[in-house]
């Protein structure tokens, strides 16, 4: 955190605080799009000398003033992230315009959406980068986007709109880049921070971190090291579904550790090499979602309301998410341009357990009781001998879904960029490069029903005899497992990309860009056990060729205002579907949705065109930064996920067209040398542009009303978002300086599911706020903070986890203190 001297006069304190409270909520990071925190002016300087700093970004893979970039870009500085206690990517989505999330209820389980481009199928619609390393992977029901902790970052750049030319596939909605602080070869520095807080309905949380920068050879070799560890208390309580008594409090606590290391060496004039390593482990003991009532599969109390932050699950859902990102970056001056090469790896290991009781056990219990695969006492005929007592016993057994996700990626990017434009020189600037990546993804799904073999043995019934248990076969429950699936994806990408900028004049620039990509995918899947219908395997190969052009123009109307236009294409790769066994339960699910009785083996790529105009202004003697953008997106062949409600399977398909359009505005005003105000807002309308028969009907008949009709909202897209905030810095009565900050964030309503009867179909809008105050003394800073200040306990999403609609809340009010020291 910065320890800059504050220069405001004490007499400004009261009116400034009143002004800030009048627009209470503005997060100091909400409008950092055009300005990082400015250094304090000298005490004797008049207010008119107070200005906003220039912001330099690398969104177009070269260092540029943000005003020269014809894109809507938000920049959140590392200082703002620390000051406002942004701890995860969901915090970030509420802090910048037109970014949202859909969560499965915990760390590493969120899908990010930008500008209404939302899909739970295929690859992600928003690409995630750690420096120049892509962390973008498939949307898989068993995991979400990779989430590096906000630790020792220089800034986070949020690029809205498709970035297919420079960033490739999966950047349909945009790109989020985490930019790390780099080693300093000249100056020794370091910092230490400790934080402790308490969460309402939870317990004590803590965080500690240390960062050290050491010039090993002054001016040419520098080493930067950092470590962070912490724990957040849980606030979800587990209750007994029969007695409703609390049996385990705060089951969803989360601990984490992060290690960062980077070495920068200047190996020759104009040339440097930087090996770096990022490693992180996050361990939630359970997900951050509760039940609103006892599960309908849980006996006599089924449907009985539960208290706030309670769950009646009988199998806890812990996880371990490990992320390792090694990289080697080489940069060099080749005279006519600058060369950059990045060789990187990306490894993620995400193991987790889900409570599979509701999806696995009731059906099998009914099959045993009624002797048929319909599980229906009224069904005519029998497939096997009914065993009522055994069926009741098995129907009350716990079941787990054990998931093991592995991602291994190796990539190489080589790019060459021209020198910056100089008036009177060549009117052309350019960047070009090649990209190679190989990614291996493995998803293993094993679903035991604990004790089922012993129960059959005790009852004297052969679990492998289809005459005794309908639909079974030898080995159907080996090791108590009711389902086993292993999916393996091997993806290879090769891309050539480039952009050419023509400077018509020092104030007018035009850009033409293109990326050509070839991708291959080799998919294999092995399946076995009862729900898989026996041993099976499948091999599917896919090839994709794609081009993503871009056209942009940028004009400095005057020294204060730049206007731009941008047309760009984005796309996602297609892929294979996992095979779904055509059991009676699956057939019933398809009929319930009004879908054909066959499931596609694969789904196609989807793509979109985005059209954007905007302006970026510095007004009032460079004290006000104001940014406006309007966009229209035409999206076709949309990849979407279809969930089969009773069997628990899903598949991905292409469903037609959607359109998204809206407005974004943000501003940052340096009212005085002491007071800074911020505001931002976005309005988005993202709807399907045609009827979607591929997503089924409401009554399950082929001719019934469609679940998704023309004009229906795309899932996961808030209608609006807004942020307000202030920061006031002043001299205290003692030797130090002090500050007060406040922020408020509004998120509009949205649709979480296209199934109209789903409890997540309509998500409510909600508001959250935070505040902080503190003081600095030389190299020390102390602060007190609050998140979710008004303790908003509204259910904001209803994720379906293994067939159970759960309740996802904001983390309850958290109040804490932070102390930091800079060397």
Secondary structure, 3 states (H helix, E strand, C coil): CCCCCCCCCHHHHHHHHHHHHHCCCCCCCCCCCCCCCCCCCCCCCCHHHCCCCCCEECCCCCCEEHHHCCCEEEEEEHHHHHHCCCCCHHHHHCCCCCEEEEECCCCCCEEEEECCECCCCCECCEEEEECCEECCCECECCECCCCCCCCCEEEEEEEECCCHHHHCCCCCCEEEEEEECCCCCCCCEEEEEEEEEEECCCCEEEEEEEEEEEEEECCCEEEEEEEEEEEECCCCEEECCCCCCEEECCCCCEEEEEEEEEEEEEEECCEEEEEEEEEEEEEECCCCEECCECCCCCHHHCCCECCCCEECCCCCCCEEEEEEEEEEEEEEECCCEEEEEEEEEEEEEEEEEEECHHHHHHHHHHHHHHCCCCCCCCCCCCCCCCCHHHHHHHCCCCEEEEEEEEEEEEEEEEEEEECCCCCCCCCEEEEEEEEEEEEEEEEEEEEEECCHHHHHHHHCCCCCCCCCCCCCCCCCCHHHEEEEEEEEEEEEEEEEEEEEEEEEECCEEEEEEEEEEEEEEEEEEEEECHHHCCCEEEEEEEEEEEEEEEEEEEEEEECCEEEEEEEEEEEECCEECCCCCCCHHHHHHHHHCCCCCCCCCEECCEEEEEEEEEEEEEECCCCEEEEEEEEEEEEECCEEEEECCCCCCEEEEECCCEEEEEEEEEEEEECCCCEEEEEEEEEEEEEECCCCHHHCECCCCCCCCECCCCCCECCCCCCEEEEEEEEEEEECCCCCEEEEEEEEEEECCECCCCCCCCCCCCECCEEEEEEEEEEEECCEEEEEEEECCCCCCCEEECCEECCEECEEECCCCEEEEEEEEEC
